[in-house]
Amino acid sequence: ALAAAGRPEVLQQPAPARLRPGDAAASADGVTVMRDMLSQRGRSERTHGRYLLRFTNAGASPRRVRFLDQLPFFVQPMWHTFHAAIAGGHGEEVREIAGQQAMQQLALRFVPSDGLKMPTEISMSVEVPAGGTVSVFLDVLKRFIKIGAFSYACEKGFDVGSAAWVEEEAGSRRDGVGRLGATISDTMDYGRMRFTQGLLVLVPMPDFSMPFNVIALSSTALTFFFGATFRMTAAGRMPHWVLKKEVPPKAGAGVWLRRALLVAVLGGLYMLGVEDMARIEGLAASLPPDAAFVVDILKDTKIQAEALLKILKLL
């Protein structure tokens, strides 16, 4: 409900306080302080926010709270939106104040940030009625910061330290942490210093994947350019290995020699097949007796050659 409306509604019941373990007993019948960073309706929570302070007095007497906080440099307060809502106890009507009137009544003082690294220091003195609640609202803008300022797991947001506050009797003229730059020793004289819990503030983030995208795209374009240039210059006119076909080996001297021998054998068989048997037998008289077996071999070969020639003629 606080983030939904243009001017947040103040709850009549005291809100649960965010306390350190050691503060529970001390604040059971006293003041509790809640601090938070809300979102705004219709706007991104990474670029816009609403700073909330809620002081709740559960005691029977009015109390004064001196509050000191520091907003980081990337959180820019919009001081024209500063307003407060005061709800008294016993069902009293909620009273809203804004602008300069709210700043004066809450004794607001601040030191603006330099926009670089120094935080915005805020101090105020709030009188909380008995059984009542004082809520303070301030719209803020979240600045863009450099990519080098982000650490690991930056999507969870930035951690903001605790705020300090001191509780004292209403009407007291002591200054405590109401004075900016007060030391811890100064405040210990007036009461017990307490601290709120820290905040987790979401900020605008750059696209951390963009360097990878640029490198990948540039490398791809360079690869295509280099491949085309290399093929046109260094590869010459040789076909690509994918398109290359197997070329049969060229015939050498051994191949031609084998072919010549085959032709000579076939020619000898043909001549032997058509030769007259009487002439073959007449060779036996011119050969020595030890070589007479050659004539027998020629006769058998002639018979086989004649049979082969007859088969070829039939085909």
C-alpha positions, 0 to 999 in steps of 0.5 A: 500500500505504501508503494502503490499510492501517490502519497502513502497512507500511514498505518494507525498500528505501529509497524514492526521495528527492525532492531538489533538483537541487543535493542529489543529489551530497551525498545519494548516500551520506547521508540522503534525506527524503521528505514526502507527503500520502496518502489514507485508505482509505474516506474522502474525500481532500479531508477526511482525509489522512495525513502521511508522512515517510520518512528513508532513510540510505544511508550506512554510519554512523548519521545524525541529521536535524533536521527543521522543517516547517509545516502550513497552518491548514486541515490539523489534525493528530490527534496521538493517531495519531502513530506511527513505524516504524524499519527497521534495515539488513541485514534487521533487524526493523521496530520500531514505536512510537506515541503518547508513546513515539514523540514522545519518541524523535523529540524531537517539538515543535510549536506548534499553529495558532490555527485562523485563519491561523497554521500548525502548526509541527513540529520533530523530531530523528530518528536514522536507523540505517546503511542503515535507514529511519525512517517517521513517520505522522500522520493529519490532518483538512482543514478547510473554508475560506471561499469567498473564500480560493479562487483560480482552478483551486482544484480542483487543491488548495492548494500547501504550501511545502517543509520544511527539514532538516539532516543531522549526525553521530549523537550530536551535541548541537547544536540546529540546526533542532531549535529552533523559530524557528532562523534560517538563520545558526544552521543554517549553522554545523552543516551544509548546510540542505536542502529537500524538495519542496512538497506539493499538498493537496486540501481540501473545496470549496464548490459554486461553481455554486450562485450561478449556480443561485440567480440563474437560478432567481430570475430565472425565477420573477421573470419568470413573476410579472412576466409574469402581473401585467403581463397582468392590469394593463397589457394590459387585455382585449386578446387576445394577439397570437398569438390575434389574428385579422384583422378586415376593414375596415369599409365606408365612403362610397366603397363604398356609392357604388360599390354604388349606381352598380352598382345604377343601371346594372343597373336602367337596363339592365333598364328599357331592355331592357323598353322599347318600340323605337318609343318609343326611335325617337320620341326622335329627333324631340325631340333636335337633329340633332347628338344623333341618335347618342344614339338609335343607342346606345340602340337597340344597348344595348336589343338587348344588354339584351334578349338578356341578359334572355332568357339570364337567363330561360332560367337 
